Amino acid sequence: MKKEISKKPAAKPSVKSLINKGMSFGEVLQRFPQTMPVFGKYGMHCIGCSMSAFETIEQGAQAHGIDVKKFVDDLNAAAGAKK
């Protein structure tokens, strides 16, 4: 039995993301140091935290009760993502 393959083009994202929820805090801060104020705005002082090298943006945001999508959007804006 053959699988049908969709010929619809994939939806294009409206924003070119530089940062995604699967990235670690350490990676984001190393690659985009200009995002530091965003972490502070959300009360996430991850710079000195030993978990920052391993914990993802999504894990940290969820642990702190932060809206992951909004947080990632703000990080991308600070990092200079294009709309």
Secondary structure in CASP SS format (residue, H / E / C, confidence):
PFRMAT SS
TARGET T0000
AUTHOR 0000-0000-0000
METHOD secondary structure of the structure
MODEL  1
M C 1.00
K C 1.00
K C 1.00
E C 1.00
I C 1.00
S C 1.00
K C 1.00
K C 1.00
P C 1.00
A C 1.00
A C 1.00
K C 1.00
P C 1.00
S C 1.00
V C 1.00
K C 1.00
S C 1.00
L C 1.00
I C 1.00
N C 1.00
K C 1.00
G C 1.00
M C 1.00
S E 1.00
F H 1.00
G H 1.00
E H 1.00
V H 1.00
L H 1.00
Q H 1.00
R H 1.00
F C 1.00
P H 1.00
Q H 1.00
T H 1.00
M H 1.00
P H 1.00
V H 1.00
F H 1.00
G H 1.00
K H 1.00
Y C 1.00
G C 1.00
M C 1.00
H C 1.00
C C 1.00
I C 1.00
G C 1.00
C C 1.00
S H 1.00
M H 1.00
S H 1.00
A H 1.00
F C 1.00
E C 1.00
T E 1.00
I H 1.00
E H 1.00
Q H 1.00
G H 1.00
A H 1.00
Q H 1.00
A H 1.00
H C 1.00
G C 1.00
I C 1.00
D C 1.00
V H 1.00
K H 1.00
K H 1.00
F H 1.00
V H 1.00
D H 1.00
D H 1.00
L H 1.00
N H 1.00
A H 1.00
A H 1.00
A H 1.00
G C 1.00
A C 1.00
K C 1.00
K C 1.00
END
